[in-house]
Amino acid sequence: MDYSRKISERQWNLPDKGELESRREATYMDDIIQKDHIQRKLLEYLDGIDTVFDGGAGSGRFSILLAKQGCHVTHFDISQPMIDKARETAEQEGVLDRITFVKGALEDLSAYRDKEFDLVISFDAPISYTYPNQNKVIGELVRIAKKRIMISVSSRLGSLPYLANPIQKNQFFLDENADDPFVQWCVANREQMISGFAFNRKNAEKLLADGLMGGEEEIAQYEQGGTPWCITYTFMPDELEKTLSGYGVKNIHLSGPGAYGRTIPREILTKIMKDPKQKKDFLDFCYQYDSNPYVCGMGKDNLLAVGEI
């Protein structure tokens, strides 16, 4: 088994993952922006869709949304804690009968027939965690899609600014006093992260050239019993479009959720998000801006693609 898969399995099966992931939109403003964009895009492309495969479905943010729209969804994920949380939420929302829960890894979709699902989706970059098999995984997702595919992967251009901003996540905390371990850690270590930072041009040029975040250090940490962040492959926009078209996908549209929001300081973002009218107007405009192909590579975390089979 590849290290990427082993590391991903350990990371996403931490006991608290289901609960923490289900609360992201109550904690992080970038998640609000990104998931709002994806939801709008999904609802635009549901015409003629009955069956959906949600690969890397997590705690059910989109599988439950689609079940509420009347779709029959296969919720596929590597994490049992997240599947458990999704099942709990689906029951609360009254859509348990329209969702089939499957534990598995995207590297193996052999159980599914060609063109088995009207729509295939995979959001929040699980494809990027399958390195070095990311292109093969995209091909398999296309294979099981009958009408449409919609995926988001880690964006290389969007990720590069992180290498010059060790406190980038602090910009998006809705509440700095939130009961979230990562928020608390970031707030407590903010000054230390700034004082200890030095820009490393070599690392930035390496990521720009090969697109890979992580590797030997993560493997060593895993072997020592640790739970490192997943080895991640980041895509360039033209690379993702070429990969999809190479598997026969047509009418591909790219967007970069979060491109506009990442330009705004936390104090202003927080003010916007706490005012219902401003929030609605802001998210409406973010969707327009982030859908422009000229900014698609600079989405906050993800590069989103939708195409026809």
Backbone as numpy.savetxt, mean C-alpha at the origin, in Angstrom:
# Nx Ny Nz CAx CAy CAz Cx Cy Cz
12.52 -21.13 0.28 11.67 -19.93 0.28 12.56 -18.68 0.28
12.21 -17.66 -0.52 12.98 -16.43 -0.56 12.91 -15.70 0.77
13.99 -14.97 1.08 14.01 -14.21 2.33 12.91 -13.15 2.37
12.60 -12.55 1.23 11.55 -11.53 1.24 10.25 -12.10 1.79
9.91 -13.31 1.36 8.67 -13.91 1.84 8.76 -14.26 3.32
9.88 -14.82 3.75 10.03 -15.19 5.16 9.97 -13.95 6.05
10.65 -12.88 5.62 10.64 -11.65 6.42 9.24 -11.05 6.45
8.55 -11.05 5.30 7.19 -10.52 5.26 6.25 -11.30 6.17
6.36 -12.62 6.14 5.50 -13.45 6.99 5.70 -13.11 8.47
6.96 -12.95 8.87 7.22 -12.64 10.29 6.72 -11.24 10.63
6.98 -10.27 9.74 6.57 -8.88 10.00 5.05 -8.75 10.12
4.33 -9.31 9.15 2.89 -9.08 9.11 2.10 -9.99 10.04
2.75 -11.01 10.58 2.06 -11.89 11.54 2.32 -11.51 12.99
2.92 -10.35 13.22 3.01 -9.86 14.60 1.59 -9.73 15.16
1.38 -10.09 16.43 0.02 -10.18 16.98 -0.81 -8.90 16.88
-0.15 -7.73 16.93 -0.92 -6.48 16.95 -1.15 -5.89 15.56
-0.67 -6.57 14.50 -0.76 -5.99 13.17 -2.19 -5.73 12.73
-3.09 -6.66 12.98 -4.47 -6.48 12.54 -5.10 -5.23 13.12
-4.96 -5.07 14.42 -5.56 -3.92 15.09 -4.91 -2.61 14.65
-3.57 -2.57 14.61 -2.87 -1.35 14.23 -3.19 -0.94 12.80
-3.21 -1.89 11.87 -3.49 -1.55 10.48 -4.91 -1.05 10.30
-5.84 -1.58 11.08 -7.24 -1.16 10.95 -7.45 0.27 11.43
-6.50 0.82 12.19 -6.65 2.17 12.76 -5.84 3.22 12.02
-5.25 2.86 10.89 -4.31 3.79 10.25 -4.98 5.10 9.83
-6.20 5.05 9.34 -6.85 6.28 8.91 -7.30 7.16 10.07
-7.27 6.61 11.27 -7.55 7.42 12.45 -6.26 7.98 13.06
-5.12 7.59 12.47 -3.82 7.94 13.04 -2.96 8.77 12.11
-2.95 8.42 10.81 -2.02 9.03 9.86 -2.78 9.73 8.73
-2.47 11.01 8.52 -3.16 11.77 7.49 -2.78 11.32 6.09
-1.56 10.81 5.90 -1.20 10.31 4.57 -2.02 9.08 4.20
-2.39 8.27 5.22 -3.26 7.14 4.94 -4.66 7.59 4.56
-5.15 8.64 5.19 -6.46 9.18 4.82 -6.46 9.58 3.35
-5.41 10.30 2.94 -5.32 10.80 1.57 -5.18 9.65 0.57
-4.28 8.73 0.87 -4.02 7.63 -0.06 -5.24 6.72 -0.21
-5.86 6.36 0.89 -6.98 5.42 0.82 -8.23 6.08 0.23
-8.37 7.38 0.45 -9.47 8.10 -0.21 -9.29 8.07 -1.72
-8.07 8.26 -2.19 -7.78 8.23 -3.62 -8.11 6.85 -4.20
-7.64 5.81 -3.54 -7.87 4.45 -4.04 -9.36 4.12 -4.03
-10.06 4.53 -2.99 -11.49 4.25 -2.92 -12.23 4.92 -4.08
-11.89 6.17 -4.36 -12.53 6.85 -5.48 -12.27 6.12 -6.80
-11.00 5.71 -6.97 -10.63 5.03 -8.21 -11.38 3.69 -8.34
-11.47 2.97 -7.24 -12.20 1.70 -7.24 -13.65 1.89 -7.65
-14.30 2.85 -7.03 -15.72 3.07 -7.30 -15.97 3.53 -8.73
-14.97 4.15 -9.34 -15.08 4.56 -10.74 -15.07 3.36 -11.69
-14.42 2.27 -11.26 -14.16 1.15 -12.17 -14.92 -0.12 -11.78
-16.07 0.01 -11.14 -16.82 -1.17 -10.70 -17.89 -1.63 -11.68
-18.04 -0.92 -12.76 -19.06 -1.31 -13.74 -18.77 -2.72 -14.27
-19.76 -3.61 -14.15 -19.62 -4.97 -14.66 -18.80 -5.89 -13.78
-18.50 -5.47 -12.57 -17.65 -6.27 -11.67 -18.52 -7.00 -10.65
-18.35 -8.33 -10.57 -19.03 -9.14 -9.56 -18.01 -9.81 -8.64
-17.01 -10.48 -9.21 -16.01 -11.19 -8.39 -14.71 -10.40 -8.33
-14.11 -10.36 -7.12 -12.89 -9.58 -6.90 -11.89 -10.41 -6.12
-10.63 -10.36 -6.53 -9.53 -10.93 -5.76 -8.75 -9.76 -5.17
-8.66 -9.72 -3.84 -7.92 -8.66 -3.15 -6.65 -9.28 -2.58
-5.53 -9.07 -3.25 -4.27 -9.69 -2.86 -3.47 -8.82 -1.92
-3.22 -9.33 -0.72 -2.61 -8.51 0.33 -3.65 -7.60 0.93
-4.81 -8.19 1.26 -6.00 -7.41 1.63 -5.95 -6.82 3.03
-4.97 -7.25 3.84 -4.78 -6.65 5.15 -5.98 -6.80 6.07
-6.32 -5.70 6.72 -7.42 -5.72 7.69 -8.77 -5.46 7.04
-8.82 -5.46 5.71 -10.11 -5.45 5.02 -10.62 -4.12 4.56
-9.78 -3.09 4.53 -10.23 -1.75 4.16 -11.00 -1.75 2.83
-10.49 -2.45 1.82 -11.12 -2.41 0.51 -11.98 -3.64 0.22
-11.63 -4.78 0.78 -12.48 -5.96 0.55 -13.86 -5.75 1.16
-13.92 -5.11 2.32 -15.21 -4.83 2.96 -15.97 -3.76 2.18
-15.26 -2.74 1.72 -15.89 -1.71 0.88 -16.54 -2.34 -0.34
-15.81 -3.23 -1.01 -16.33 -3.86 -2.22 -17.49 -4.80 -1.92
-17.41 -5.52 -0.81 -18.52 -6.39 -0.41 -19.78 -5.56 -0.16
-19.62 -4.38 0.40 -20.76 -3.49 0.62 -21.37 -3.02 -0.70
-20.55 -3.01 -1.75 -21.05 -2.63 -3.07 -21.72 -3.80 -3.79
-21.75 -4.96 -3.13 -22.40 -6.13 -3.69 -21.48 -7.12 -4.36
-20.17 -6.85 -4.35 -19.21 -7.77 -4.97 -18.96 -8.98 -4.07
-18.52 -10.08 -4.70 -18.08 -11.27 -3.98 -16.55 -11.25 -3.99
-15.97 -11.16 -2.82 -14.54 -10.85 -2.69 -13.77 -12.01 -2.07
-12.63 -12.34 -2.68 -11.67 -13.24 -2.06 -10.60 -12.39 -1.38
-10.60 -12.43 -0.07 -9.68 -11.64 0.76 -8.46 -12.51 1.04
-7.34 -12.18 0.39 -6.14 -13.03 0.40 -5.02 -12.27 1.09
-4.45 -12.87 2.14 -3.40 -12.16 2.87 -2.44 -13.14 3.54
-1.22 -12.67 3.79 -0.17 -13.48 4.41 -0.28 -13.51 5.93
-1.11 -12.62 6.49 -1.16 -12.39 7.93 -2.45 -12.91 8.56
-2.34 -13.85 9.46 -3.53 -14.34 10.16 -4.13 -13.28 11.08
-3.33 -12.48 11.82 -3.93 -11.42 12.64 -4.75 -10.42 11.82
-4.30 -10.11 10.62 -5.05 -9.16 9.80 -6.30 -9.81 9.22
-6.21 -11.08 8.85 -7.40 -11.79 8.39 -8.44 -11.86 9.51
-7.99 -12.14 10.72 -8.91 -12.21 11.87 -9.60 -10.87 12.09
-8.84 -9.78 11.98 -9.43 -8.45 12.16 -10.42 -8.14 11.04
-10.05 -8.51 9.81 -10.95 -8.27 8.67 -12.24 -9.06 8.82
-12.14 -10.30 9.27 -13.34 -11.12 9.47 -14.24 -10.51 10.54
-13.63 -10.04 11.61 -14.40 -9.40 12.69 -15.15 -8.17 12.18
-14.44 -7.33 11.41 -15.06 -6.12 10.87 -16.14 -6.46 9.85
-15.89 -7.46 9.00 -16.88 -7.87 8.00 -18.17 -8.34 8.67
-18.03 -9.04 9.77 -19.22 -9.50 10.51 -19.98 -8.31 11.08
-19.25 -7.35 11.63 -19.88 -6.15 12.18 -20.62 -5.36 11.11
-20.04 -5.35 9.89 -20.62 -4.58 8.78 -21.68 -5.37 8.01
-21.90 -6.63 8.38 -22.95 -7.43 7.75 -22.63 -7.94 6.36
-21.33 -8.12 6.05 -20.97 -8.57 4.70 -20.13 -9.85 4.74
-20.16 -10.55 5.85 -19.34 -11.76 6.00 -19.67 -12.80 4.93
-20.92 -12.85 4.50 -21.34 -13.86 3.52 -20.83 -13.57 2.12
-20.29 -12.37 1.89 -19.79 -12.03 0.56 -18.25 -12.02 0.48
-17.60 -12.46 1.55 -16.13 -12.46 1.55 -15.62 -13.85 1.90
-14.68 -14.34 1.09 -13.97 -15.59 1.37 -12.56 -15.24 1.82
-12.17 -15.72 3.00 -10.86 -15.38 3.56 -9.87 -16.50 3.30
-8.71 -16.13 2.75 -7.68 -17.11 2.41 -6.33 -16.61 2.90
-5.62 -17.45 3.62 -4.26 -17.11 4.06 -3.27 -17.67 3.04
-2.45 -16.80 2.52 -1.49 -17.23 1.52 -0.55 -16.10 1.14
0.46 -16.44 0.33 1.45 -15.46 -0.13 1.26 -15.20 -1.62
1.47 -13.96 -2.04 1.28 -13.60 -3.44 2.21 -14.36 -4.37
3.31 -14.88 -3.85 4.24 -15.64 -4.68 3.63 -16.94 -5.21
2.51 -17.37 -4.63 1.88 -18.61 -5.07 0.38 -18.43 -5.24
-0.03 -18.20 -6.48 -1.44 -18.05 -6.80 -1.91 -19.21 -7.69
-1.21 -20.34 -7.59 -1.50 -21.49 -8.46 -2.87 -22.10 -8.22
-3.49 -21.78 -7.08 -4.82 -22.34 -6.79 -5.92 -21.68 -7.63
-5.59 -20.59 -8.32 -6.62 -19.83 -9.03 -6.49 -20.01 -10.54
-7.65 -20.11 -11.21 -7.71 -20.32 -12.65 -7.42 -19.03 -13.42
-7.05 -19.17 -14.66 -6.93 -18.01 -15.55 -8.28 -17.29 -15.61
-8.24 -15.97 -15.52 -9.42 -15.11 -15.64 -10.53 -15.50 -14.66
-10.16 -15.89 -13.45 -11.15 -16.34 -12.48 -11.94 -15.18 -11.86
-11.34 -13.98 -11.81 -11.97 -12.86 -11.13 -12.18 -11.69 -12.09
-13.35 -11.06 -12.01 -13.61 -9.89 -12.85 -12.58 -8.79 -12.59
-12.27 -8.57 -11.33 -11.34 -7.51 -10.93 -10.31 -8.08 -9.98
-9.05 -7.76 -10.21 -7.96 -8.13 -9.30 -7.34 -6.85 -8.78
-7.21 -6.76 -7.44 -6.61 -5.59 -6.82 -5.51 -6.03 -5.85
-4.56 -5.14 -5.64 -3.52 -5.36 -4.63 -2.97 -3.99 -4.26
-3.29 -3.55 -3.04 -2.97 -2.19 -2.64 -2.00 -2.13 -1.46
-1.35 -0.96 -1.36 -0.42 -0.67 -0.27 0.86 -1.49 -0.37
1.23 -1.84 -1.58 2.57 -2.33 -1.95 2.95 -3.75 -1.57
2.02 -4.69 -1.34 2.48 -6.05 -1.06 3.30 -6.65 -2.20
3.03 -6.23 -3.44 3.83 -6.71 -4.58 5.30 -6.35 -4.39
5.55 -5.16 -3.88 6.92 -4.71 -3.69 7.67 -5.51 -2.65
6.94 -6.19 -1.77 7.58 -7.00 -0.74 7.90 -8.42 -1.21
7.65 -8.71 -2.49 7.91 -10.06 -3.00 9.24 -10.13 -3.76
10.06 -9.10 -3.70 11.36 -9.10 -4.38 12.13 -10.39 -4.08
12.73 -11.02 -5.07 12.94 -10.60 -6.46 11.87 -11.10 -7.44
10.72 -11.44 -6.92 9.66 -12.04 -7.74 8.55 -11.06 -8.12
8.80 -9.76 -7.97 7.73 -8.77 -8.13 7.11 -8.80 -9.53
7.91 -8.96 -10.57 7.34 -8.98 -11.92 6.54 -10.25 -12.17
7.03 -11.37 -11.67 6.29 -12.63 -11.80 4.95 -12.53 -11.08
4.95 -11.91 -9.90 3.71 -11.75 -9.15 2.71 -10.89 -9.92
3.19 -9.80 -10.53 2.30 -8.97 -11.36 1.71 -9.81 -12.48
2.53 -10.63 -13.11 2.05 -11.49 -14.18 0.97 -12.45 -13.71
1.14 -13.00 -12.52 0.14 -13.91 -11.97 -1.16 -13.18 -11.63
-1.05 -11.98 -11.12 -2.25 -11.20 -10.83 -3.00 -10.88 -12.13
-2.26 -10.55 -13.18 -2.90 -10.31 -14.48 -3.56 -11.59 -14.99
-2.88 -12.72 -14.80 -3.40 -14.00 -15.30 -4.78 -14.33 -14.75
-5.01 -14.05 -13.47 -6.28 -14.43 -12.86 -7.36 -13.36 -13.01
-7.02 -12.26 -13.69 -7.98 -11.17 -13.91 -8.70 -11.34 -15.23
-10.00 -11.13 -15.22 -10.82 -11.28 -16.43 -11.09 -9.95 -17.12
-11.36 -8.90 -16.34 -11.76 -7.63 -16.94 -10.81 -6.48 -16.60
-10.32 -6.45 -15.36 -9.62 -5.25 -14.91 -8.63 -5.61 -13.81
-7.55 -4.82 -13.73 -6.58 -4.97 -12.65 -6.24 -3.60 -12.10
-6.07 -3.52 -10.78 -5.72 -2.27 -10.13 -4.73 -2.59 -9.01
-3.51 -2.05 -9.10 -2.48 -2.36 -8.10 -1.75 -1.10 -7.68
-1.23 -1.12 -6.46 -0.30 -0.07 -6.06 0.97 -0.72 -5.54
2.09 -0.13 -5.95 3.42 -0.62 -5.58 4.20 0.52 -4.95
5.31 0.19 -4.30 6.16 1.24 -3.74 6.77 2.05 -4.88
6.74 3.36 -4.72 7.23 4.28 -5.74 8.69 4.66 -5.46
9.55 4.48 -6.46 10.97 4.82 -6.27 11.18 6.32 -6.10
10.58 7.10 -6.98 10.73 8.55 -6.87 10.06 9.07 -5.60
8.95 8.44 -5.23 8.27 8.85 -4.01 9.03 8.47 -2.75
9.82 7.41 -2.82 10.56 6.94 -1.65 11.87 7.69 -1.44
12.47 8.19 -2.51 13.79 8.83 -2.40 13.84 10.00 -1.41
12.79 10.84 -1.31 12.86 11.93 -0.33 13.01 11.45 1.12
12.59 10.22 1.41 12.75 9.70 2.77 14.21 9.68 3.19
15.12 9.49 2.22 16.54 9.39 2.54 17.13 10.73 2.97
16.37 11.81 2.76 16.81 13.13 3.20 15.90 13.70 4.27
15.03 12.85 4.83 14.07 13.34 5.83 13.75 12.24 6.83
14.55 12.10 7.88 14.32 11.03 8.85 13.05 11.21 9.67
12.44 12.41 9.62 11.22 12.65 10.41 10.01 12.86 9.50
10.07 12.31 8.28 8.99 12.56 7.32 7.63 12.09 7.82
7.62 11.00 8.60 6.33 10.47 9.05 5.65 11.41 10.05
6.45 12.18 10.81 5.88 13.11 11.79 4.93 14.11 11.16
5.14 14.41 9.88 4.30 15.38 9.17 2.85 14.94 9.12
2.60 13.64 9.26 1.28 13.11 8.98 0.54 12.57 10.20
1.04 12.84 11.40 0.33 12.40 12.59 -0.89 13.29 12.80
-2.06 12.68 12.84 -3.27 13.44 13.11 -3.29 13.93 14.55
-2.71 13.12 15.45 -2.63 13.48 16.86 -1.31 12.95 17.40
-0.42 13.85 17.80 0.89 13.44 18.30 0.80 12.71 19.64
-0.36 12.76 20.28 -0.56 12.04 21.54 -1.33 10.74 21.34
-1.43 10.30 20.10 -2.19 9.08 19.80 -1.61 7.87 20.51
-2.50 6.96 20.87 -2.08 5.72 21.53 -1.63 4.71 20.48
-0.51 5.03 19.86 0.06 4.19 18.81 1.57 4.11 19.07
2.13 2.91 19.19 3.54 2.78 19.55 4.49 3.49 18.60
4.20 3.44 17.30 5.09 4.08 16.34 5.02 5.60 16.45
3.82 6.15 16.62 3.68 7.59 16.81 4.46 8.03 18.04
4.29 7.31 19.13 4.98 7.65 20.37 6.49 7.60 20.21
6.97 6.57 19.48 8.41 6.45 19.27 8.94 7.61 18.43
8.22 7.95 17.36 8.67 9.04 16.48 8.72 10.38 17.21
7.70 10.65 18.01 7.67 11.91 18.76 8.80 11.95 19.78
9.02 10.86 20.49 10.06 10.81 21.52 11.46 10.93 20.94
11.65 10.47 19.71 12.99 10.42 19.11 13.22 11.47 18.03
12.30 12.41 17.90 12.38 13.39 16.82 13.70 14.16 16.83
14.05 14.74 17.94 15.27 15.56 18.00 16.52 14.73 17.78
16.52 13.52 18.30 17.66 12.63 18.10 17.81 12.25 16.63
16.69 12.04 15.95 16.73 11.70 14.54 17.30 12.86 13.72
16.95 14.08 14.10 17.46 15.25 13.39 18.95 15.44 13.66
19.34 15.42 14.92 20.74 15.69 15.28 21.69 14.61 14.76
21.18 13.38 14.65 22.04 12.29 14.19 22.02 12.07 12.69
21.29 12.92 11.95 21.13 12.70 10.51 22.28 13.30 9.71
22.70 12.58 8.69 23.64 13.10 7.70 23.22 12.53 6.34
23.10 13.39 5.36 22.68 12.94 4.03 23.75 12.06 3.41
23.33 10.91 2.87 24.24 9.96 2.25 23.93 9.88 0.76
24.73 10.57 -0.01 24.50 10.63 -1.46 24.61 9.24 -2.09
25.54 8.43 -1.61 25.74 7.10 -2.17 24.48 6.25 -2.04
23.83 6.31 -0.87 22.60 5.54 -0.66 21.48 6.03 -1.57
21.39 7.36 -1.73 20.34 7.90 -2.59 20.56 7.49 -4.05
21.80 7.54 -4.50 22.09 7.15 -5.88 21.87 5.66 -6.10
22.14 4.85 -5.08 21.91 3.42 -5.18 20.42 3.12 -5.33
19.60 3.75 -4.48 18.15 3.52 -4.57 17.61 3.99 -5.91
18.10 5.13 -6.38 17.66 5.63 -7.69 18.03 4.66 -8.79
19.18 4.01 -8.65 19.66 3.12 -9.71 19.01 1.74 -9.68
18.93 1.13 -8.47 18.45 -0.26 -8.44 17.07 -0.45 -7.82
16.54 0.58 -7.16 15.17 0.51 -6.65 14.97 -0.33 -5.42
16.05 -0.80 -4.81 15.91 -1.77 -3.72 16.18 -1.13 -2.36
15.20 -1.27 -1.46 15.36 -0.85 -0.07 15.46 -2.10 0.80
16.59 -2.26 1.46 16.79 -3.43 2.31 17.59 -4.50 1.60
17.99 -5.51 2.39 18.78 -6.59 1.82 19.55 -7.34 2.89
20.85 -7.25 2.86 21.69 -8.06 3.74 21.45 -7.77 5.22
21.27 -6.52 5.58 21.04 -6.19 7.00 19.74 -6.81 7.50
18.70 -6.75 6.68 17.41 -7.32 7.07 17.50 -8.84 7.17
18.21 -9.45 6.26 18.38 -10.91 6.30 19.11 -11.31 7.58
20.18 -10.57 7.92 20.93 -10.88 9.15 20.06 -10.69 10.38
19.26 -9.63 10.40 18.38 -9.39 11.54 17.34 -10.49 11.67
16.81 -10.93 10.54 15.84 -12.03 10.54 16.47 -13.30 11.11
17.68 -13.61 10.66 18.35 -14.83 11.11 18.65 -14.80 12.60
18.77 -13.61 13.16 19.02 -13.46 14.60 17.73 -13.44 15.41
16.60 -13.70 14.74 15.33 -13.76 15.43 14.55 -12.46 15.44
15.05 -11.43 14.75 14.39 -10.13 14.74 13.23 -10.07 13.75
12.57 -8.91 13.75 11.44 -8.68 12.85 11.70 -7.42 12.05
12.58 -7.50 11.05 12.91 -6.32 10.26 11.77 -5.92 9.34
11.82 -4.67 8.85 10.88 -4.27 7.82 11.16 -5.06 6.56
10.13 -5.26 5.76 10.24 -6.10 4.56 11.24 -5.51 3.56
12.02 -6.39 2.93 12.82 -5.99 1.78 11.84 -5.49 0.71
12.11 -4.31 0.15 11.12 -3.63 -0.69 11.71 -3.22 -2.04
11.04 -3.61 -3.12 11.43 -3.15 -4.45 10.54 -1.98 -4.84
11.16 -0.88 -5.24 10.42 0.31 -5.62 10.44 0.48 -7.14
9.30 0.86 -7.69 9.12 0.94 -9.15 9.19 2.37 -9.66
9.74 2.52 -10.85 9.61 3.76 -11.61 8.29 3.68 -12.39
7.65 4.82 -12.67 6.36 4.77 -13.38 6.41 4.07 -14.73
7.41 4.40 -15.55 7.49 3.77 -16.87 7.77 2.28 -16.77
8.49 1.88 -15.72 8.78 0.46 -15.50 7.50 -0.31 -15.18
6.68 0.24 -14.31 5.43 -0.43 -13.96 4.51 -0.52 -15.16
4.41 0.57 -15.92 3.55 0.57 -17.11 4.04 -0.46 -18.13
5.35 -0.53 -18.33 5.92 -1.48 -19.28 5.68 -2.93 -18.84
5.82 -3.18 -17.54 5.59 -4.53 -17.01 4.15 -4.96 -17.24
3.21 -4.08 -16.90 1.80 -4.42 -17.09 1.46 -4.62 -18.57
1.92 -3.71 -19.42 1.62 -3.84 -20.85 2.26 -5.09 -21.44
3.42 -5.49 -20.89 4.06 -6.71 -21.34 3.25 -7.95 -21.06
2.39 -7.89 -20.05 1.48 -9.01 -19.75 0.12 -8.84 -20.42
0.01 -7.85 -21.30 -1.21 -7.69 -22.09 -2.23 -6.72 -21.54
-1.89 -5.99 -20.47 -2.83 -5.02 -19.90 -2.91 -3.80 -20.81
-4.11 -3.29 -21.01 -4.34 -2.16 -21.91 -4.94 -0.97 -21.15
-4.89 0.18 -21.79 -5.49 1.41 -21.24 -5.03 1.66 -19.81
-3.73 1.65 -19.62 -3.15 1.79 -18.27 -3.13 3.26 -17.86
-3.62 3.52 -16.66 -3.57 4.87 -16.09 -2.81 4.82 -14.76
-1.87 5.74 -14.60 -1.07 5.81 -13.38 -1.43 7.04 -12.57
-1.32 6.92 -11.26 -1.50 8.08 -10.39 -0.61 7.93 -9.16
-0.42 9.05 -8.46 0.47 9.06 -7.29 -0.23 9.60 -6.06
-1.03 8.78 -5.37 -1.74 9.25 -4.18 -0.79 9.87 -3.16
-1.11 11.08 -2.72 -0.31 11.74 -1.71 0.70 12.74 -2.24
0.79 12.88 -3.56 1.78 13.80 -4.13 1.53 15.24 -3.68
0.28 15.65 -3.67 -0.04 17.02 -3.24 0.08 17.16 -1.72
-0.44 16.19 -1.00 -0.44 16.28 0.46 0.93 16.33 1.08
1.93 15.71 0.43 3.26 15.66 1.02 3.95 17.02 0.99
3.40 17.99 0.26 4.02 19.31 0.17 3.56 20.25 1.29
2.64 19.79 2.14 1.98 20.67 3.11 2.43 20.34 4.53
2.79 21.34 5.34 3.26 21.07 6.70 2.16 20.52 7.60
2.58 19.82 8.65 1.65 19.14 9.53 0.62 20.09 10.13
1.05 21.28 10.54 0.13 22.21 11.20 -1.06 22.56 10.29
-0.79 22.72 8.99 -1.85 23.06 8.05 -2.69 21.83 7.72
-2.02 20.69 7.51 -2.76 19.46 7.22 -3.73 19.12 8.35
-3.26 19.25 9.58 -4.11 18.93 10.73 -5.33 19.84 10.77
-5.11 21.12 10.51 -6.23 22.07 10.49 -7.25 21.70 9.43
-6.76 21.32 8.25 -7.65 20.92 7.16 -8.44 19.67 7.54
-7.75 18.67 8.08 -8.40 17.38 8.36 -9.43 17.46 9.49
-9.31 18.45 10.34 -10.25 18.58 11.46 -11.45 19.46 11.15
-11.49 20.01 9.94 -12.63 20.79 9.48 -13.31 20.02 8.36
-14.53 19.51 8.58 -15.18 18.63 7.58 -15.26 19.22 6.18
-15.60 20.52 6.06 -15.71 21.10 4.71 -14.35 21.21 4.05
-13.35 21.72 4.80 -12.01 21.82 4.24 -11.48 20.44 3.84
-11.73 19.46 4.70 -11.25 18.10 4.42 -11.83 17.57 3.12
-13.14 17.74 2.93 -13.78 17.26 1.70 -13.20 17.97 0.48
-13.12 19.30 0.54 -12.59 20.06 -0.59 -11.14 19.67 -0.87
-10.37 19.49 0.18 -8.96 19.14 0.03 -8.80 17.77 -0.62
-9.56 16.79 -0.15 -9.45 15.45 -0.72 -9.94 15.42 -2.17
-10.96 16.23 -2.47 -11.41 16.35 -3.86 -10.28 16.85 -4.75
-9.58 17.88 -4.26 -8.50 18.45 -5.07 -7.30 17.52 -5.14
-6.98 16.86 -4.01 -5.88 15.89 -4.02 -6.10 14.84 -5.10
-7.34 14.38 -5.22 -7.63 13.35 -6.21 -7.35 13.85 -7.62
-7.74 15.10 -7.89 -7.47 15.67 -9.20 -5.97 15.81 -9.45
-5.28 16.37 -8.49 -3.84 16.64 -8.62 -3.04 15.34 -8.73
-3.33 14.40 -7.84 -2.55 13.16 -7.78 -2.84 12.23 -8.95
-3.94 12.48 -9.67 -4.26 11.69 -10.85 -3.55 12.19 -12.10
-2.90 13.35 -12.00 -2.18 13.89 -13.14 -0.95 13.04 -13.42
-0.77 12.55 -14.64 0.36 11.67 -14.93 1.73 12.30 -14.70
1.80 13.63 -14.69 3.08 14.29 -14.49 3.58 14.21 -13.05
2.70 13.86 -12.11 3.14 13.77 -10.71 3.02 12.35 -10.16
2.67 11.39 -11.03 2.36 10.05 -10.51 3.52 9.44 -9.75
4.76 9.70 -10.15 5.89 9.08 -9.47 6.16 9.62 -8.09
5.60 10.78 -7.77 5.89 11.42 -6.49 4.78 11.21 -5.46
3.98 10.18 -5.63 3.01 9.84 -4.60 3.71 9.58 -3.28
3.00 9.75 -2.18 3.64 9.67 -0.86 4.36 8.35 -0.63
3.70 7.26 -0.86 4.32 5.94 -0.69 4.14 5.06 -1.92
3.03 5.23 -2.59 2.64 4.26 -3.61 2.49 4.88 -4.99
2.66 4.02 -5.97 2.37 4.31 -7.36 1.20 3.41 -7.73
0.10 4.01 -8.16 -1.14 3.28 -8.44 -1.34 3.13 -9.93
-1.71 1.92 -10.34 -1.99 1.66 -11.75 -3.31 0.93 -11.90
-4.09 1.33 -12.91 -5.32 0.61 -13.25 -5.30 0.34 -14.75
-5.73 -0.86 -15.13 -5.72 -1.19 -16.55 -6.77 -2.23 -16.89
-7.03 -2.38 -18.18 -8.02 -3.32 -18.68 -7.35 -4.57 -19.25
-8.03 -5.70 -19.07 -7.50 -6.96 -19.59 -7.98 -7.18 -21.02
